[in-house]
Amino acid sequence: MAARIICIGNRQVRGDDFGPRVYDCLAAKPLPADVDIVDGGIIGLGLLRYLEDGRRVVFVDAVAGFSASGGMVLLDGAEVARQCVGGFDHAAGLPYLLKIMPAVLDSPPPVVTVVGHEGYASAQTVRTAAQCALHLATESADNACRA
């Protein structure tokens, strides 16, 4: 497989359920054979196993501090990793995972993009994010990533 879309977040918390809602949208449609989707939930560091094979990775997650509430953003994985301050705890989340990724993987780290959203996303925004993540995974992001 060429790419993996990893949707993360907590289904039980409004505003942190963006990734799982995008996962549900993607799971309901046929996907290209070379794209794999993962419901990453709140697995945390357990997601490292999905980064081992060098595929391009698109994370879908709720974010804070990157956009006005209600805004969808595209972020480079390195930009998200730089948001990690301090050590590991439950709140470290995706920034910590991306920060330690190069040090713990046996293979070269994948190219990582994050599709993020601030606040609660409308159903239309979830559909747009799913389309955007799929296009990023297949290297044709063009206009599909405009919310």
Rosetta constraint file for C-alpha pairs under 8 A:
AtomPair CA 1 CA 33 HARMONIC 7.21 0.50
AtomPair CA 1 CA 34 HARMONIC 4.08 0.50
AtomPair CA 1 CA 35 HARMONIC 5.87 0.50
AtomPair CA 1 CA 36 HARMONIC 6.97 0.50
AtomPair CA 1 CA 55 HARMONIC 7.13 0.50
AtomPair CA 2 CA 34 HARMONIC 5.10 0.50
AtomPair CA 2 CA 35 HARMONIC 6.17 0.50
AtomPair CA 2 CA 55 HARMONIC 5.37 0.50
AtomPair CA 2 CA 56 HARMONIC 6.49 0.50
AtomPair CA 2 CA 137 HARMONIC 7.89 0.50
AtomPair CA 2 CA 138 HARMONIC 7.92 0.50
AtomPair CA 3 CA 34 HARMONIC 6.43 0.50
AtomPair CA 3 CA 35 HARMONIC 4.94 0.50
AtomPair CA 3 CA 36 HARMONIC 6.38 0.50
AtomPair CA 3 CA 55 HARMONIC 4.90 0.50
AtomPair CA 3 CA 56 HARMONIC 4.58 0.50
AtomPair CA 3 CA 57 HARMONIC 5.75 0.50
AtomPair CA 3 CA 58 HARMONIC 7.81 0.50
AtomPair CA 3 CA 137 HARMONIC 5.41 0.50
AtomPair CA 3 CA 138 HARMONIC 7.17 0.50
AtomPair CA 4 CA 35 HARMONIC 5.54 0.50
AtomPair CA 4 CA 36 HARMONIC 4.64 0.50
AtomPair CA 4 CA 37 HARMONIC 5.61 0.50
AtomPair CA 4 CA 38 HARMONIC 7.38 0.50
AtomPair CA 4 CA 55 HARMONIC 6.59 0.50
AtomPair CA 4 CA 56 HARMONIC 6.31 0.50
AtomPair CA 4 CA 57 HARMONIC 4.93 0.50
AtomPair CA 4 CA 58 HARMONIC 6.35 0.50
AtomPair CA 4 CA 137 HARMONIC 6.79 0.50
AtomPair CA 5 CA 35 HARMONIC 7.39 0.50
AtomPair CA 5 CA 36 HARMONIC 6.25 0.50
AtomPair CA 5 CA 37 HARMONIC 4.69 0.50
AtomPair CA 5 CA 38 HARMONIC 6.20 0.50
AtomPair CA 5 CA 57 HARMONIC 5.80 0.50
AtomPair CA 5 CA 58 HARMONIC 4.71 0.50
AtomPair CA 5 CA 59 HARMONIC 5.85 0.50
AtomPair CA 5 CA 60 HARMONIC 7.35 0.50
AtomPair CA 5 CA 133 HARMONIC 6.92 0.50
AtomPair CA 5 CA 134 HARMONIC 7.56 0.50
AtomPair CA 5 CA 137 HARMONIC 6.98 0.50
AtomPair CA 6 CA 37 HARMONIC 5.87 0.50
AtomPair CA 6 CA 38 HARMONIC 4.74 0.50
AtomPair CA 6 CA 39 HARMONIC 6.23 0.50
AtomPair CA 6 CA 40 HARMONIC 5.94 0.50
AtomPair CA 6 CA 57 HARMONIC 7.20 0.50
AtomPair CA 6 CA 58 HARMONIC 6.16 0.50
AtomPair CA 6 CA 59 HARMONIC 4.78 0.50
AtomPair CA 6 CA 60 HARMONIC 6.21 0.50
AtomPair CA 7 CA 19 HARMONIC 4.35 0.50
AtomPair CA 7 CA 20 HARMONIC 5.81 0.50
AtomPair CA 7 CA 22 HARMONIC 6.91 0.50
AtomPair CA 7 CA 23 HARMONIC 5.74 0.50
AtomPair CA 7 CA 37 HARMONIC 7.62 0.50
AtomPair CA 7 CA 38 HARMONIC 6.18 0.50
AtomPair CA 7 CA 39 HARMONIC 5.30 0.50
AtomPair CA 7 CA 40 HARMONIC 5.46 0.50
AtomPair CA 7 CA 41 HARMONIC 7.03 0.50
AtomPair CA 7 CA 59 HARMONIC 5.75 0.50
AtomPair CA 7 CA 60 HARMONIC 4.61 0.50
AtomPair CA 7 CA 61 HARMONIC 6.25 0.50
AtomPair CA 8 CA 17 HARMONIC 7.94 0.50
AtomPair CA 8 CA 18 HARMONIC 7.81 0.50
AtomPair CA 8 CA 19 HARMONIC 4.70 0.50
AtomPair CA 8 CA 20 HARMONIC 6.13 0.50
AtomPair CA 8 CA 39 HARMONIC 6.47 0.50
AtomPair CA 8 CA 40 HARMONIC 4.66 0.50
AtomPair CA 8 CA 41 HARMONIC 4.64 0.50
AtomPair CA 8 CA 42 HARMONIC 6.35 0.50
AtomPair CA 8 CA 59 HARMONIC 7.26 0.50
AtomPair CA 8 CA 60 HARMONIC 6.16 0.50
AtomPair CA 8 CA 61 HARMONIC 5.34 0.50
AtomPair CA 9 CA 16 HARMONIC 5.32 0.50
AtomPair CA 9 CA 17 HARMONIC 5.29 0.50
AtomPair CA 9 CA 18 HARMONIC 6.69 0.50
AtomPair CA 9 CA 19 HARMONIC 5.40 0.50
AtomPair CA 9 CA 20 HARMONIC 6.13 0.50
AtomPair CA 9 CA 40 HARMONIC 7.27 0.50
AtomPair CA 9 CA 41 HARMONIC 4.92 0.50
AtomPair CA 9 CA 42 HARMONIC 5.63 0.50
AtomPair CA 9 CA 61 HARMONIC 6.16 0.50
AtomPair CA 9 CA 62 HARMONIC 7.02 0.50
AtomPair CA 10 CA 16 HARMONIC 5.46 0.50
AtomPair CA 10 CA 17 HARMONIC 5.11 0.50
AtomPair CA 10 CA 20 HARMONIC 7.19 0.50
AtomPair CA 10 CA 41 HARMONIC 5.80 0.50
AtomPair CA 10 CA 42 HARMONIC 6.09 0.50
AtomPair CA 11 CA 16 HARMONIC 7.06 0.50
AtomPair CA 11 CA 17 HARMONIC 4.64 0.50
AtomPair CA 11 CA 20 HARMONIC 6.08 0.50
AtomPair CA 11 CA 21 HARMONIC 7.75 0.50
AtomPair CA 11 CA 41 HARMONIC 7.46 0.50
AtomPair CA 12 CA 16 HARMONIC 7.99 0.50
AtomPair CA 12 CA 17 HARMONIC 6.92 0.50
AtomPair CA 13 CA 17 HARMONIC 5.98 0.50
AtomPair CA 14 CA 120 HARMONIC 6.50 0.50
AtomPair CA 15 CA 62 HARMONIC 6.88 0.50
AtomPair CA 15 CA 118 HARMONIC 7.64 0.50
AtomPair CA 15 CA 119 HARMONIC 5.06 0.50
AtomPair CA 15 CA 120 HARMONIC 4.34 0.50
AtomPair CA 15 CA 121 HARMONIC 7.27 0.50
AtomPair CA 16 CA 61 HARMONIC 7.54 0.50
AtomPair CA 16 CA 62 HARMONIC 5.48 0.50
AtomPair CA 16 CA 119 HARMONIC 7.87 0.50
AtomPair CA 16 CA 120 HARMONIC 7.73 0.50
AtomPair CA 17 CA 21 HARMONIC 6.13 0.50
AtomPair CA 17 CA 62 HARMONIC 7.28 0.50
AtomPair CA 18 CA 22 HARMONIC 6.25 0.50
AtomPair CA 18 CA 60 HARMONIC 7.49 0.50
AtomPair CA 18 CA 61 HARMONIC 5.97 0.50
AtomPair CA 18 CA 62 HARMONIC 5.65 0.50
AtomPair CA 18 CA 117 HARMONIC 7.14 0.50
AtomPair CA 18 CA 120 HARMONIC 7.30 0.50
AtomPair CA 18 CA 121 HARMONIC 6.64 0.50
AtomPair CA 18 CA 126 HARMONIC 7.22 0.50
AtomPair CA 19 CA 23 HARMONIC 6.14 0.50
AtomPair CA 19 CA 41 HARMONIC 7.84 0.50
AtomPair CA 19 CA 60 HARMONIC 5.02 0.50
AtomPair CA 19 CA 61 HARMONIC 4.72 0.50
AtomPair CA 19 CA 62 HARMONIC 6.75 0.50
AtomPair CA 20 CA 24 HARMONIC 6.24 0.50
AtomPair CA 20 CA 39 HARMONIC 6.53 0.50
AtomPair CA 20 CA 40 HARMONIC 7.99 0.50
AtomPair CA 20 CA 41 HARMONIC 6.78 0.50
AtomPair CA 21 CA 25 HARMONIC 6.39 0.50
AtomPair CA 21 CA 126 HARMONIC 6.72 0.50
AtomPair CA 22 CA 26 HARMONIC 6.25 0.50
AtomPair CA 22 CA 60 HARMONIC 7.47 0.50
AtomPair CA 22 CA 126 HARMONIC 5.50 0.50
AtomPair CA 22 CA 127 HARMONIC 6.98 0.50
AtomPair CA 22 CA 129 HARMONIC 6.79 0.50
AtomPair CA 22 CA 130 HARMONIC 5.41 0.50
AtomPair CA 23 CA 27 HARMONIC 5.97 0.50
AtomPair CA 23 CA 37 HARMONIC 7.33 0.50
AtomPair CA 23 CA 38 HARMONIC 7.46 0.50
AtomPair CA 23 CA 39 HARMONIC 6.24 0.50
AtomPair CA 23 CA 130 HARMONIC 7.53 0.50
AtomPair CA 24 CA 28 HARMONIC 6.27 0.50
AtomPair CA 25 CA 29 HARMONIC 7.20 0.50
AtomPair CA 25 CA 126 HARMONIC 7.51 0.50
AtomPair CA 25 CA 127 HARMONIC 6.63 0.50
AtomPair CA 25 CA 130 HARMONIC 6.58 0.50
AtomPair CA 26 CA 30 HARMONIC 7.89 0.50
AtomPair CA 26 CA 31 HARMONIC 7.62 0.50
AtomPair CA 26 CA 37 HARMONIC 7.77 0.50
AtomPair CA 26 CA 130 HARMONIC 6.07 0.50
AtomPair CA 27 CA 37 HARMONIC 7.70 0.50
AtomPair CA 31 CA 35 HARMONIC 6.63 0.50
AtomPair CA 35 CA 137 HARMONIC 6.95 0.50
AtomPair CA 35 CA 138 HARMONIC 7.63 0.50
AtomPair CA 40 CA 44 HARMONIC 7.94 0.50
AtomPair CA 40 CA 47 HARMONIC 6.87 0.50
AtomPair CA 43 CA 47 HARMONIC 6.32 0.50
AtomPair CA 44 CA 93 HARMONIC 6.40 0.50
AtomPair CA 44 CA 94 HARMONIC 7.39 0.50
AtomPair CA 44 CA 97 HARMONIC 7.38 0.50
AtomPair CA 45 CA 97 HARMONIC 6.15 0.50
AtomPair CA 47 CA 51 HARMONIC 7.20 0.50
AtomPair CA 48 CA 52 HARMONIC 6.89 0.50
AtomPair CA 48 CA 97 HARMONIC 7.46 0.50
AtomPair CA 48 CA 101 HARMONIC 7.14 0.50
AtomPair CA 48 CA 105 HARMONIC 7.73 0.50
AtomPair CA 51 CA 55 HARMONIC 7.17 0.50
AtomPair CA 51 CA 57 HARMONIC 7.44 0.50
AtomPair CA 51 CA 105 HARMONIC 7.71 0.50
AtomPair CA 51 CA 109 HARMONIC 6.98 0.50
AtomPair CA 51 CA 110 HARMONIC 6.63 0.50
AtomPair CA 52 CA 105 HARMONIC 6.05 0.50
AtomPair CA 52 CA 106 HARMONIC 6.92 0.50
AtomPair CA 52 CA 107 HARMONIC 5.99 0.50
AtomPair CA 52 CA 108 HARMONIC 7.89 0.50
AtomPair CA 52 CA 109 HARMONIC 7.21 0.50
AtomPair CA 52 CA 110 HARMONIC 7.97 0.50
AtomPair CA 53 CA 107 HARMONIC 6.78 0.50
AtomPair CA 53 CA 110 HARMONIC 7.80 0.50
AtomPair CA 54 CA 107 HARMONIC 6.72 0.50
AtomPair CA 54 CA 108 HARMONIC 6.27 0.50
AtomPair CA 54 CA 109 HARMONIC 5.91 0.50
AtomPair CA 54 CA 110 HARMONIC 4.62 0.50
AtomPair CA 54 CA 111 HARMONIC 7.88 0.50
AtomPair CA 55 CA 110 HARMONIC 5.56 0.50
AtomPair CA 55 CA 111 HARMONIC 7.46 0.50
AtomPair CA 56 CA 110 HARMONIC 5.27 0.50
AtomPair CA 56 CA 111 HARMONIC 5.03 0.50
AtomPair CA 56 CA 112 HARMONIC 6.28 0.50
AtomPair CA 56 CA 137 HARMONIC 6.69 0.50
AtomPair CA 57 CA 110 HARMONIC 6.41 0.50
AtomPair CA 57 CA 111 HARMONIC 6.17 0.50
AtomPair CA 57 CA 112 HARMONIC 4.90 0.50
AtomPair CA 57 CA 113 HARMONIC 6.51 0.50
AtomPair CA 57 CA 137 HARMONIC 6.96 0.50
AtomPair CA 58 CA 112 HARMONIC 5.77 0.50
AtomPair CA 58 CA 113 HARMONIC 4.89 0.50
AtomPair CA 58 CA 114 HARMONIC 5.62 0.50
AtomPair CA 58 CA 115 HARMONIC 7.10 0.50
AtomPair CA 58 CA 133 HARMONIC 6.35 0.50
AtomPair CA 58 CA 136 HARMONIC 7.09 0.50
AtomPair CA 58 CA 137 HARMONIC 6.41 0.50
AtomPair CA 59 CA 112 HARMONIC 7.36 0.50
AtomPair CA 59 CA 113 HARMONIC 6.28 0.50
AtomPair CA 59 CA 114 HARMONIC 4.66 0.50
AtomPair CA 59 CA 115 HARMONIC 6.14 0.50
AtomPair CA 60 CA 114 HARMONIC 5.78 0.50
AtomPair CA 60 CA 115 HARMONIC 4.80 0.50
AtomPair CA 60 CA 116 HARMONIC 5.84 0.50
AtomPair CA 60 CA 133 HARMONIC 7.47 0.50
AtomPair CA 61 CA 114 HARMONIC 7.29 0.50
AtomPair CA 61 CA 115 HARMONIC 6.54 0.50
AtomPair CA 61 CA 116 HARMONIC 5.09 0.50
AtomPair CA 61 CA 117 HARMONIC 6.79 0.50
AtomPair CA 62 CA 116 HARMONIC 5.30 0.50
AtomPair CA 62 CA 117 HARMONIC 4.93 0.50
AtomPair CA 62 CA 118 HARMONIC 5.93 0.50
AtomPair CA 62 CA 119 HARMONIC 7.30 0.50
AtomPair CA 63 CA 116 HARMONIC 5.43 0.50
AtomPair CA 63 CA 117 HARMONIC 5.54 0.50
AtomPair CA 63 CA 118 HARMONIC 5.31 0.50
AtomPair CA 63 CA 119 HARMONIC 7.96 0.50
AtomPair CA 64 CA 117 HARMONIC 7.89 0.50
AtomPair CA 64 CA 118 HARMONIC 5.72 0.50
AtomPair CA 65 CA 118 HARMONIC 7.80 0.50
AtomPair CA 66 CA 73 HARMONIC 7.23 0.50
AtomPair CA 66 CA 118 HARMONIC 7.63 0.50
AtomPair CA 67 CA 71 HARMONIC 5.58 0.50
AtomPair CA 67 CA 72 HARMONIC 7.22 0.50
AtomPair CA 67 CA 73 HARMONIC 6.86 0.50
AtomPair CA 67 CA 117 HARMONIC 7.86 0.50
AtomPair CA 67 CA 118 HARMONIC 6.44 0.50
AtomPair CA 68 CA 118 HARMONIC 6.79 0.50
AtomPair CA 69 CA 118 HARMONIC 4.90 0.50
AtomPair CA 69 CA 119 HARMONIC 5.22 0.50
AtomPair CA 70 CA 117 HARMONIC 6.75 0.50
AtomPair CA 70 CA 118 HARMONIC 5.29 0.50
AtomPair CA 70 CA 119 HARMONIC 5.36 0.50
AtomPair CA 70 CA 120 HARMONIC 6.56 0.50
AtomPair CA 70 CA 121 HARMONIC 6.41 0.50
AtomPair CA 71 CA 117 HARMONIC 5.67 0.50
AtomPair CA 71 CA 118 HARMONIC 5.56 0.50
AtomPair CA 71 CA 119 HARMONIC 7.75 0.50
AtomPair CA 71 CA 147 HARMONIC 7.63 0.50
AtomPair CA 72 CA 115 HARMONIC 7.16 0.50
AtomPair CA 72 CA 116 HARMONIC 5.61 0.50
AtomPair CA 72 CA 117 HARMONIC 4.33 0.50
AtomPair CA 72 CA 118 HARMONIC 6.63 0.50
AtomPair CA 72 CA 125 HARMONIC 7.89 0.50
AtomPair CA 72 CA 129 HARMONIC 7.79 0.50
AtomPair CA 72 CA 147 HARMONIC 6.26 0.50
AtomPair CA 73 CA 114 HARMONIC 7.97 0.50
AtomPair CA 73 CA 115 HARMONIC 5.92 0.50
AtomPair CA 73 CA 116 HARMONIC 5.13 0.50
AtomPair CA 73 CA 117 HARMONIC 6.14 0.50
AtomPair CA 74 CA 113 HARMONIC 6.98 0.50
AtomPair CA 74 CA 114 HARMONIC 5.70 0.50
AtomPair CA 74 CA 115 HARMONIC 4.85 0.50
AtomPair CA 74 CA 116 HARMONIC 6.30 0.50
AtomPair CA 74 CA 145 HARMONIC 7.98 0.50
AtomPair CA 75 CA 79 HARMONIC 6.52 0.50
AtomPair CA 75 CA 80 HARMONIC 6.84 0.50
AtomPair CA 75 CA 113 HARMONIC 5.77 0.50
AtomPair CA 75 CA 114 HARMONIC 4.99 0.50
AtomPair CA 75 CA 115 HARMONIC 6.57 0.50
AtomPair CA 75 CA 116 HARMONIC 7.49 0.50
AtomPair CA 76 CA 80 HARMONIC 6.61 0.50
AtomPair CA 76 CA 112 HARMONIC 6.39 0.50
AtomPair CA 76 CA 113 HARMONIC 4.82 0.50
AtomPair CA 76 CA 114 HARMONIC 6.26 0.50
AtomPair CA 77 CA 81 HARMONIC 6.18 0.50
AtomPair CA 77 CA 98 HARMONIC 6.72 0.50
AtomPair CA 77 CA 111 HARMONIC 7.52 0.50
AtomPair CA 77 CA 112 HARMONIC 4.78 0.50
AtomPair CA 77 CA 113 HARMONIC 5.17 0.50
AtomPair CA 77 CA 114 HARMONIC 6.31 0.50
AtomPair CA 78 CA 82 HARMONIC 6.27 0.50
AtomPair CA 78 CA 98 HARMONIC 7.30 0.50
AtomPair CA 78 CA 99 HARMONIC 7.70 0.50
AtomPair CA 78 CA 112 HARMONIC 7.84 0.50
AtomPair CA 79 CA 83 HARMONIC 7.00 0.50
AtomPair CA 80 CA 84 HARMONIC 7.55 0.50
AtomPair CA 80 CA 94 HARMONIC 7.55 0.50
AtomPair CA 80 CA 95 HARMONIC 5.29 0.50
AtomPair CA 80 CA 98 HARMONIC 7.30 0.50
AtomPair CA 80 CA 114 HARMONIC 7.96 0.50
AtomPair CA 81 CA 94 HARMONIC 7.55 0.50
AtomPair CA 81 CA 95 HARMONIC 4.33 0.50
AtomPair CA 81 CA 96 HARMONIC 6.36 0.50
AtomPair CA 81 CA 97 HARMONIC 7.59 0.50
AtomPair CA 81 CA 98 HARMONIC 5.04 0.50
AtomPair CA 81 CA 99 HARMONIC 4.64 0.50
AtomPair CA 82 CA 95 HARMONIC 6.96 0.50
AtomPair CA 82 CA 99 HARMONIC 7.14 0.50
AtomPair CA 83 CA 95 HARMONIC 5.82 0.50
AtomPair CA 84 CA 92 HARMONIC 6.72 0.50
AtomPair CA 84 CA 95 HARMONIC 4.96 0.50
AtomPair CA 84 CA 96 HARMONIC 5.41 0.50
AtomPair CA 84 CA 99 HARMONIC 7.02 0.50
AtomPair CA 87 CA 92 HARMONIC 7.53 0.50
AtomPair CA 87 CA 96 HARMONIC 7.99 0.50
AtomPair CA 88 CA 92 HARMONIC 5.72 0.50
AtomPair CA 88 CA 96 HARMONIC 6.89 0.50
AtomPair CA 89 CA 93 HARMONIC 7.97 0.50
AtomPair CA 92 CA 96 HARMONIC 5.35 0.50
AtomPair CA 92 CA 97 HARMONIC 7.98 0.50
AtomPair CA 93 CA 97 HARMONIC 6.54 0.50
AtomPair CA 94 CA 98 HARMONIC 6.11 0.50
AtomPair CA 95 CA 99 HARMONIC 6.06 0.50
AtomPair CA 96 CA 100 HARMONIC 6.26 0.50
AtomPair CA 97 CA 101 HARMONIC 5.95 0.50
AtomPair CA 98 CA 102 HARMONIC 7.80 0.50
AtomPair CA 100 CA 104 HARMONIC 6.41 0.50
AtomPair CA 101 CA 105 HARMONIC 6.02 0.50
AtomPair CA 101 CA 109 HARMONIC 6.89 0.50
AtomPair CA 102 CA 108 HARMONIC 7.22 0.50
AtomPair CA 102 CA 109 HARMONIC 5.75 0.50
AtomPair CA 105 CA 109 HARMONIC 6.79 0.50
AtomPair CA 113 CA 136 HARMONIC 7.94 0.50
AtomPair CA 115 CA 129 HARMONIC 6.97 0.50
AtomPair CA 115 CA 132 HARMONIC 7.84 0.50
AtomPair CA 115 CA 133 HARMONIC 6.74 0.50
AtomPair CA 117 CA 121 HARMONIC 7.08 0.50
AtomPair CA 121 CA 125 HARMONIC 5.77 0.50
AtomPair CA 121 CA 126 HARMONIC 6.32 0.50
AtomPair CA 122 CA 126 HARMONIC 6.33 0.50
AtomPair CA 123 CA 127 HARMONIC 6.35 0.50
AtomPair CA 124 CA 128 HARMONIC 6.16 0.50
AtomPair CA 125 CA 129 HARMONIC 6.00 0.50
AtomPair CA 125 CA 147 HARMONIC 6.38 0.50
AtomPair CA 126 CA 130 HARMONIC 6.15 0.50
AtomPair CA 127 CA 131 HARMONIC 6.27 0.50
AtomPair CA 128 CA 132 HARMONIC 6.06 0.50
AtomPair CA 128 CA 144 HARMONIC 7.28 0.50
AtomPair CA 128 CA 145 HARMONIC 7.00 0.50
AtomPair CA 128 CA 146 HARMONIC 7.60 0.50
AtomPair CA 128 CA 147 HARMONIC 6.31 0.50
AtomPair CA 129 CA 133 HARMONIC 5.99 0.50
AtomPair CA 129 CA 145 HARMONIC 6.93 0.50
AtomPair CA 129 CA 147 HARMONIC 7.59 0.50
AtomPair CA 130 CA 134 HARMONIC 6.18 0.50
AtomPair CA 131 CA 135 HARMONIC 6.18 0.50
AtomPair CA 131 CA 144 HARMONIC 6.38 0.50
AtomPair CA 131 CA 145 HARMONIC 7.44 0.50
AtomPair CA 132 CA 136 HARMONIC 6.09 0.50
AtomPair CA 132 CA 141 HARMONIC 6.46 0.50
AtomPair CA 132 CA 144 HARMONIC 5.09 0.50
AtomPair CA 132 CA 145 HARMONIC 4.55 0.50
AtomPair CA 132 CA 146 HARMONIC 7.90 0.50
AtomPair CA 133 CA 137 HARMONIC 6.08 0.50
AtomPair CA 133 CA 145 HARMONIC 7.87 0.50
AtomPair CA 134 CA 138 HARMONIC 6.30 0.50
AtomPair CA 135 CA 139 HARMONIC 5.98 0.50
AtomPair CA 135 CA 140 HARMONIC 5.03 0.50
AtomPair CA 135 CA 141 HARMONIC 4.77 0.50
AtomPair CA 135 CA 142 HARMONIC 7.93 0.50
AtomPair CA 135 CA 144 HARMONIC 6.86 0.50
AtomPair CA 136 CA 140 HARMONIC 5.89 0.50
AtomPair CA 136 CA 141 HARMONIC 4.89 0.50
AtomPair CA 141 CA 145 HARMONIC 6.33 0.50
